Amino acid sequence: MAHEIPTAELGPGVQLPTIGFGTWQITGSSAYESTRTALDVGYRHIDTATMYGNEDEIGRALRDSGVDRSDIFITTKLPPSQAGRERQTIEASLKALGVDHVDLWLIHWPPARGRSVPVWEAFLKAREAGLTRSVGVSNYDAALIDELTKETGETPAVNQVAWSPAQHDAQFLADMRDRRVVVEGYSSLKNTPLDDPRLVAIAEAHGVTVPQVVLRWQLHHDIVIIPKSTRRERMAENLSVLDFSLTAAELETVNAW
Ligand SMILES: NC(=O)c1ccc[n+]([C@@H]2O[C@H](COP(=O)([O-])OP(=O)(O)OC[C@H]3O[C@@H](n4cnc5c(N)ncnc54)[C@H](OP(=O)(O)O)[C@@H]3O)[C@@H](O)[C@H]2O)c1
């Protein structure tokens, strides 16, 4: 069943589904099977990276799924070791994925000092060439983003960063909001003890699971979620987090976790 998933606008006509499917550490047949299952369960946003070594399998899963390419949002990422070889890197991603463009291309983490701006310039060229519909960064702080804006006049549309109750940083969110940068949060389940009594109490109050509380909490903060699972029932669980809302007091509890 395709769920109605809200989107965040990254630019004219570029709508990022606020719930995506993470694919780090899934390779080979597991990457193929998991992506097929995720699409079947209703995910329409897939997060991969050159580094993950699974673009071939994801590409095959996309094609075999029968879902229209235009209905799927694909993100991939350039490892900064490929600085200077941006065009070859995105062309290799497109070939592996079997598509003529991705929807979002991220600098996976900041390149060595002084290399960030040239990589960003190459990203803007790739977007102009139609190889990606939007461009962004990952693991950047506000100062590094400001450097890109100052040097090129273009601010990344997205910053993908680690996020979990223990890593909550209201100032960082405000900084990104001020710059109109959409935040995507990764590894939130991995970085949270899922048996924490405060989270269990909130989950019980809503008849949901702790992973659902953590994911819902991020969405309340306008943080895009990209949970990864190889299990169908967990994929469905992680996608079904819009049927309940946390109260202001519950949000505060998780913020202050
Ligand atoms: N930009 C970056 O530098 C960066 C870094 C890390 C990750 N990412 C992206 O973010 C995605 C998510 O992060 P992540 O994969 O590190 O961690 P995550 O999604 O927070 O957690 C994944 C782990 O949680 C388990 N899990 C998933 N759903 C669950 C549920 N409902 N109940 C209990 N356990 C559950 C999974 O096990 P099973 O598979 O067995 O269900 C897996 O062990 C990645 O896959 C990747 O796409 C980006």
Ligand as a Chemical Component Dictionary entry (heavy atoms), coordinates in Angstrom:
data_LIG
# 
_chem_comp.id                   LIG 
_chem_comp.type                 NON-POLYMER 
_chem_comp.pdbx_formal_charge   0 
_chem_comp.three_letter_code    LIG 
# 
loop_
_chem_comp_atom.comp_id 
_chem_comp_atom.atom_id 
_chem_comp_atom.alt_atom_id 
_chem_comp_atom.type_symbol 
_chem_comp_atom.charge 
_chem_comp_atom.model_Cartn_x 
_chem_comp_atom.model_Cartn_y 
_chem_comp_atom.model_Cartn_z 
_chem_comp_atom.pdbx_ordinal 
LIG N1  N1  N 0  25.388 10.382 5.535  1  
LIG C1  C1  C 0  25.999 9.567  6.355  2  
LIG O1  O1  O 0  27.161 9.754  6.741  3  
LIG C2  C2  C 0  25.237 8.380  6.884  4  
LIG C3  C3  C 0  25.761 7.621  7.937  5  
LIG C4  C4  C 0  25.006 6.558  8.420  6  
LIG C5  C5  C 0  23.770 6.250  7.831  7  
LIG N2  N2  N 1  23.307 6.987  6.777  8  
LIG C6  C6  C 0  22.007 6.654  6.113  9  
LIG O2  O2  O 0  20.998 6.602  7.112  10 
LIG C7  C7  C 0  20.365 5.333  7.072  11 
LIG C8  C8  C 0  19.868 4.948  8.465  12 
LIG O3  O3  O 0  20.929 4.846  9.364  13 
LIG P1  P1  P 0  21.511 3.440  9.888  14 
LIG O4  O4  O 0  21.283 2.379  8.866  15 
LIG O5  O5  O -1 22.915 3.715  10.305 16 
LIG O6  O6  O 0  20.702 3.170  11.218 17 
LIG P2  P2  P 0  19.159 3.099  11.677 18 
LIG O7  O7  O 0  18.253 3.133  10.501 19 
LIG O8  O8  O 0  18.985 4.068  12.759 20 
LIG O9  O9  O 0  19.135 1.675  12.368 21 
LIG C9  C9  C 0  19.261 0.497  11.651 22 
LIG C10 C10 C 0  19.274 -0.642 12.660 23 
LIG O10 O10 O 0  18.058 -0.629 13.413 24 
LIG C11 C11 C 0  17.369 -1.869 13.222 25 
LIG N3  N3  N 0  15.944 -1.524 13.082 26 
LIG C12 C12 C 0  15.331 -0.880 12.065 27 
LIG N4  N4  N 0  14.029 -0.705 12.305 28 
LIG C13 C13 C 0  13.785 -1.248 13.519 29 
LIG C14 C14 C 0  12.625 -1.383 14.318 30 
LIG N5  N5  N 0  11.449 -0.908 13.902 31 
LIG N6  N6  N 0  12.749 -2.013 15.526 32 
LIG C15 C15 C 0  13.933 -2.473 15.948 33 
LIG N7  N7  N 0  15.079 -2.367 15.235 34 
LIG C16 C16 C 0  15.011 -1.762 14.025 35 
LIG C17 C17 C 0  17.961 -2.490 11.968 36 
LIG O11 O11 O 0  17.977 -3.909 12.062 37 
LIG P3  P3  P 0  17.276 -4.856 10.940 38 
LIG O12 O12 O 0  17.834 -4.488 9.606  39 
LIG O13 O13 O 0  17.655 -6.238 11.408 40 
LIG O14 O14 O 0  15.800 -4.590 11.067 41 
LIG C18 C18 C 0  19.405 -1.977 12.012 42 
LIG O15 O15 O 0  20.197 -2.791 12.856 43 
LIG C19 C19 C 0  21.458 4.423  6.520  44 
LIG O16 O16 O 0  20.974 3.155  6.119  45 
LIG C20 C20 C 0  22.009 5.293  5.413  46 
LIG O17 O17 O 0  21.143 5.278  4.300  47 
LIG C21 C21 C 0  24.010 8.053  6.318  48 
# 
loop_
_chem_comp_bond.comp_id 
_chem_comp_bond.atom_id_1 
_chem_comp_bond.atom_id_2 
_chem_comp_bond.value_order 
_chem_comp_bond.pdbx_ordinal 
LIG N1  C1  SING 1  
LIG C1  O1  DOUB 2  
LIG C1  C2  SING 3  
LIG C2  C3  SING 4  
LIG C2  C21 DOUB 5  
LIG C3  C4  DOUB 6  
LIG C4  C5  SING 7  
LIG C5  N2  DOUB 8  
LIG N2  C6  SING 9  
LIG N2  C21 SING 10 
LIG C6  O2  SING 11 
LIG C6  C20 SING 12 
LIG O2  C7  SING 13 
LIG C7  C8  SING 14 
LIG C7  C19 SING 15 
LIG C8  O3  SING 16 
LIG O3  P1  SING 17 
LIG P1  O4  DOUB 18 
LIG P1  O5  SING 19 
LIG P1  O6  SING 20 
LIG O6  P2  SING 21 
LIG P2  O7  DOUB 22 
LIG P2  O8  SING 23 
LIG P2  O9  SING 24 
LIG O9  C9  SING 25 
LIG C9  C10 SING 26 
LIG C10 O10 SING 27 
LIG C10 C18 SING 28 
LIG O10 C11 SING 29 
LIG C11 N3  SING 30 
LIG C11 C17 SING 31 
LIG N3  C12 SING 32 
LIG N3  C16 SING 33 
LIG C12 N4  DOUB 34 
LIG N4  C13 SING 35 
LIG C13 C14 SING 36 
LIG C13 C16 DOUB 37 
LIG C14 N5  SING 38 
LIG C14 N6  DOUB 39 
LIG N6  C15 SING 40 
LIG C15 N7  DOUB 41 
LIG N7  C16 SING 42 
LIG C17 O11 SING 43 
LIG C17 C18 SING 44 
LIG O11 P3  SING 45 
LIG P3  O12 DOUB 46 
LIG P3  O13 SING 47 
LIG P3  O14 SING 48 
LIG C18 O15 SING 49 
LIG C19 O16 SING 50 
LIG C19 C20 SING 51 
LIG C20 O17 SING 52 
# 
